[in-house]
Amino acid sequence: MTFQAVGADRLRVGISGYGLAGRVFHAPLLKGAGFNVVAVVTRSPERMAQVAQDFPEAQICSSIEQMVQMELDLVVVASANLAHVSDALCAIEAGIPVVIDKPLGITEAEVQRIIDASDTDDVGVIPFFNRRWDSDALTIKKVIAEGVIGEVFRLDSRFERYRPGTVPRNWRESNGADQGGGILLDLHPHLISTAMDWFGDAELKYSSVRNIRGMSDDDAVLVLAHSRGVDSYLSASAIIGAPGPRIRLSGTRGTLIIDDLDGQEELLRSGRYPNNGIWSEPVRSKALIHRGDEIVELQGEPGNYGSFYLQVADGIRCGAPWPVQLSDALSVAKILDHARASSVR
């Protein structure tokens, strides 16, 4: 996926890490939103070759310290979870706004360190909770606002897969939680952050975090009680042979069912990106409203991850609000810590 060079008037960004997060998600979204990717931190020969192919004019740096010496408008931390805090603190110390892939830190204490540094140095830090711009997430917001299914009282939200084998090279599956691995840190930040975006603050009421395949935790179920009266049942698993629907949202006048993700990740993996921050064709999840035997299709809202970086650009250029607040990341981290500490397993 070779990207064309961009003009000098574009915001200059450096990316730390060029694996799945850096190359597949952040790089094309940044390009699509009009940023100029001028530097990438990687020490892998394979990924160096990928950077040279994707962004021929970008400088390849051996460390985050080297990269922040450049004239940058933004740093994107897309490195392994274990390096998120050190990379973020380095960018903050250099006075450069930073986007950090989820999770911001492995623990609440690490996230608090980032927040404290951001406050002390008055440098913007933005959590990358991109799933808030999935078609399902935006559709749910519309359904709630318009009262389509009445008063919502229960959410079932899932990222379930069936991978009975092991992937030794995948650090997310082979490393323990103290090294940033495991499904709780990988997928539950999305599940929690979207649920709290829809229904507000929440308390953890139940947690089961398990290791089924003998590596890191690979099956986790959390139950949240939101202040607005909604209960969220959040499931992430790598070992479910019959995954449930992506979303089941129940209200007093029906249930919204969304079976699958909207396809944005698939588009990004194929090398496409949202030009000018918008997909050329709407990307939607299929949404159905169930009322007993009656089933009605509802047109889903178009998903658009590009909106995230368009808002980041506005924040840098004219001080507009960041698309995600640091307080949201701290709330997620608190629940993750509590979930691990209080797990019935």
N, C-alpha and C positions, 0 to 999 in steps of 0.2 A: 504494500500500500504506500506508494510514493506520493508525497504531498508537494505541491508547488511552493516555491519560495514566495514570501509575502513582503509587503512594503515596509519601509522603516518606520512608518507611522503606527504600526500595530504594537500592541502591548507585548513586551518581551517576557517570556516565561522560561523557567528551567524546571526540568522534571527529575526528581530523584527516584531512580528505579525504573526499569523498562521491561518488566515481566508482564503478567496478565493485566494488572491494574494500569501500569504506565502506558503500555503500548496499545492495548485493546480498548481501554475506556478513556483515559485522560487525553492521550495524544490526539486522537481524531476529534474529540469534543472541543478541545482547545483550538485546533485548526478550524473547525467549523464555526466557532464563535469569534474568529478573527484574531486570535493570539498568534504571535510569532514564536515558535519553539526554537530557541537559540542555543540551548544547552541541555544535556542529559547526563546524569551520573549513572555509570555502570562500569563494572570491571569484568563482565563476562564477554569473551570474544564473540560468542554467538549474538549477544544483544548489541554489541558494538556494531556488528555488521548490519543488524536490523535498523539501528539508528542511522547509519550511513545511507541505507536504502530509503528510509522514510523521510529523513530530513537531512539531505546532503550538506547543507550549510551549517548545521548545528555543531557546536563544540562538544566533544565527548570528554567528560571530566571523571577523574578517578575518585573524587570525594565531594561531599556536600560543601566542605570548607572551600574547596577550589571554586565550585560553581557560584557561591554567594559573593565572591569577589567580582563577579561580572555585573554589568549594569542590567538589573532585572526589575520588572514590575511585579512579578509573582513567582513564587516557588510552589511546585506541586510535590507533595510527599507521597510517593507511590511505592515506597520500598517495603521490605518485609516488616511485619508488625513490630518486631523487636527493635527496629531502628526508627520508628515513628517519632518518639520523643526527642531523641538526639538530633534528628534531622530538622524537626520543627523548631527546636530551641536555637539551632544554628541560624536558620532563616530569620527568626524573630530578632536575634541579637544583631543581625546585619540590617535590620530595619525593613525587611521585605515581607509584604503580606504573604500568607501561606494557606494553601488548601491542603488538608490532610485526609487521606483515604481512611475509611473506617477499618478498625476502631482507632480513635485518636491515640489511645494508650491501652496497654494491657490491663491496667487497673484504674480505679477511680483516682488514686493518688497520682498516677502519671498524667491523667487528664487535667487534674488540678494544677500540676506543675506548668503545663502549657498555658492554662488560663492565667495563672499568676504572672508568667513571663509576658503574655500578651497585654495584660493590664499595666504592668510596670513599664514596658517599652512603648506602649500605645501603638501596637502593630496588629493589624487585622489577622484573625485566624478563622478559617471557614471549614467546618466538617463537610466531607463529601458524602452526604446522604442522598445519593442520586435516585434511590427507589421512590422518593417522594414525587418524582416526575415520571413514573410508570403510568401507563394508561389506567391500570386498575386503581392506583392511588388517586389520580385526578377524577376518575369516575365516581369513586366513593365520596369524595368531597362534594361533588355535584348532587349525588343521591341524598346525602345528609342535608345539604343546604335547601334542597327542594322538597324534602320530606317524602320522597318517593315510596319508601317502605315504612313510613310512620316513625315512631320513636325507636331508635336503635338501642338494643340491649345486649347484643352479643356479637363478637367478632371471632371468626376462626381464620387465621392467617398462617400460611405454610410455605416452606421451601423444603420439599421432600424429594429424595432421589433414591435410586437403587444402584448402589455400587458395592456389591459384596466383596470384591477384591480390594487389594491395597495398592496404593500408588506411592512407592517409597521416595520418589523424587519430589513429591509434592509436600513442601514444608507445612502447609496448612493441615495436612492429614497425619503427618509423621511426628511433628513437634508437639510437646506438651503445652499446657496452658501458660506455664511460666515463660515459654519461648514464643508465645503469640499464636500457637496452633489451636486447633479444635474448632468444632462447628459453632459453639456458643459465641466465640469471638468473631467468627467469619460471617455468619448469617443472621444471628439474632440482633445485631445492631440495626439491620434493615427492618426486621420485624417490629422491634420495639420503637424505633424512631418514627416509623409510619403510623403505628397505632397511637402514639402520643401526639402526633401531628393531627390526627383525626379527632381524638377524644380527650386530649389534655393529659395532665399529670396522672400518675398511676402508682399504685403500690403493688409489689410482688406478693402474691398469695400462695403460690405453689411453684416448685421447681424440681425437675428431674433431669439431671445431666449425666449421661451414661457413656461408657466406652464399650461398644459391642464388638468391634473388629480387632481389638488389641492394639490400637495405636492411640491417637488422641481422642477426645470426646467426639462422638459422631452421631449422637441422638439426644436431643434436648427439647423438653416441653416446659413452657412457662405459662403461668396464668397471672394476668394483671387485672386489678380492679381500678378503674378510672374514676376520678372525682365526679365525672358527669354521669355515672351510673352504668357505664358499659363495662362488661367483662371481656377481656381479650385472651384467647387461647392461642398461643404461639408455638408452632412446631417447626423444628429444623432437624432433618435427619438424612443420613447417607445410606440407610439400610431399610427403607420402606419399599416393599415389593409392589404395592398398589398405592401410589401417592394420592392423597386427597386433593380436592380443588384448591387452587391457589388462594382463593378468597371465598368465604361464606359469611355474609353479613346479614344478620337477622334483626328485623324490626317488628313492630306491632301490626304492620300491614304487608308483610311479605319478606322474602329472603333474596338477597342478591347473590348470584353465583358467578364467579369468574374462574374458569378452569386453568388458564395458562397465562404466562407472561406475554407481553405485547410484541416481542420480536426485536426490540431495540438492540439488545445484546447480540443477537444473531447478525443484525446488520453491521454492527461495529466489528464483530469478528470477521466478517467478510471483506472488511476494508472500506466500507462506506462511512460517511459522516454527514451530520446535518449542516448543509451549507447555509451560511449566515445564521447559524444556530437553529435552523428549522429543517425537519425532514421534508424531502421533496414531495412525498406522499404521506398522508396521515397514517400513523402506526397505532392500531387499536387492539385491545383485548376484546374478545366476545363476552358480552355481559347478558345474563338472563335474570329476570325477576320471576321467582316461583311463589305462587299462592295456592298451595295444595296442588290440584291437578292442572291448574292454569299456569302456563309458562309463557312469558312475553319477553321478546328480545329487546334490549335497551342499547342504543348506540353508545359505545364507550367513548370517553374523551380521548383525544389524541395524546399519546405519550411523547415527551420531548426532553431528554437529558440536556440538550443544548441550552435550555432555559437557565440551567444552573450557571453555566459559564457566562452567559449574556449578563446575568445579574452580578456576577463577580466583576466583570468588566465595568459595569456601571458603578459599582462600589469603589473601584480603584480610580476611575476617571472623575466622578462627581460626588463621591461620598454617599451614594445610595445605600440602603440597608443590605447587609449580606444575605444571601438566600437561605442560610441556616445559621442559627445562633449557637455560640459555644455552650450556653446553658443547656441546650438540648443534648449535646454530646456528654455533658456531665451527668445529666439525668439518666441517660442510657448506661453510662459506666457504673453508676451506683446500682442499677438493677442487675447488671451483669455480675458485679461483685457479690451482691446478695444472693443471686441465683446459684453461684458456685458454692458459696458458704452454707446455704440452707438446703441444698439438693437432698431429696429423700434417698438418692442413690449414693 
